[in-house]
Structures are given as C-alpha cells and as structure tokens.
Amino acid sequence: MEGDKSSEKLTLIKYFANYCEICQRTGIKLEKIAKEYTDVEFMKVESQVFPDRLKTLTSLGVTKFPFVQIYQTRQVCCVLFHWSISYVYKITN
C-alpha cells in the first residue's frame, strides 16, 4: 500500500545455535537493543544443524552462526555475520 509505514519497518532476524557461545553473547546485546528500538521487529530462529534444516537454512543464505538478516519492505537489505553491535545501531537509526 502506498505510504504504508508498516511496510517500511525494519525486521532483524538472528539465526543462532544454542551451542554457539558467540550467539549467546550477541543475543544478550540484541535483547537490550530491541528494548531501545521498539519500532524495529527483532526475531530469533534457533537453528540446530540437522540435514533437513540445513538445506532450508542454506536456501535462505544462512552460512554460519550467528547470522543476521535485516529486512525492509519484505526484502533483505543487509546481511551480517561476524558483525558488531555498533553496526546494528547504525542501521536502526
């Protein structure tokens, strides 16, 4: 819909694995950012590596954990891995 602000909303999806220590640390930081940026939708996808899920994840472009995709207007506008939290702040502002 023309001029619909909800379609312009940023959505950040973090793919992670429970066994990944870096994933756990970045998850804590992202939860803090999510509280500050209520206009950004934050989502998490726990990604245990099983053969059936691995094919789905790779089809989405997920190559390693943690892996973050940022969508705007239903299209990927940014992909992050080995990323810094300060970069997430830049994107959300």
Secondary structure, 3 states (H helix, E strand, C coil): CCCCHHHHCEEEEEEECCCCHHHHHHHHHHHHHHHHCCCCEEEEEECCCCHHHHHHHHHCCCCCCCEEEEEECCEEEEEEECCCHHHHHHHHC
